[in-house]
Amino acid sequence: MSKRSLNSLEVKVRIVKRCLRNETNPSYEGKQLGINRSTVADWVRKYRADGYERNPEAGKDTQRN
């Protein structure tokens, strides 16, 4: 996976959800993506704090309140 594709929020959310379900971990995913594990751990931390849901009407990802 190229670093450019990491900009996709959808990809990040999929990885975060897999980490939260204990299907994988930030160290493994970071190694697979060629990024530091702390970057993936930050995604998980931010997702836990803010959460995100897909807004099908707008076609954009929106922050859940």
N, C-alpha and C positions, 0 to 999 in steps of 0.2 A: 504494500500500500504506500503510495507516495505521500510525502508530507503535505502536498497541496490538497489532497482529499481530506486531510484532517480538519479542514475548515468547515466541513459539513457538520452542522449541529446534530443531524440525524445519526451520523456515525458515532459521534461522541456520546450521545444519549444511549445508543445501543450498547456501547462498551460499558458505560456507567451502570446500566441496568444489569448487565451480566456480572459486574463486580458486586453489586448489591445483593444479587441472588447467590453469591459465592460460587459462580460457575467459572470465574477467572479472578485474577488479581491485578492491581496496577503494575506490579513488576513485570509480569508476563506480557501484558498488553503493551507496556512501554517498550519492551524489547522487540515485540513483533512489529511495532510501528516505527521503531528507530528513534524514539523520544525518551526523555527521562521519565522514570516511574513517578516522580513527584508531579509531573504535569498531569498524568492520569489521576493520581490521588487528588489533585486540586479539582479536577472535573467532578469527582465523586463528592468531595466536600461541598462544592458549590451546588451540586444537584440536591444534596441532602438539605442544604440551607434554603434554597430557592424553589426547587422543583420546576419542571416544565411539562406542558401538555401540548399536544398538537391541536391547532385550531383549524379544522377542516374547511370552514367557511372562508376564512381569510387566506388559507394556504400558507400561512406563516406560523412559525413557532412562537408561542407567547408565554410569558411568565405567569405561573399560577399564583394567585393570592391566597 
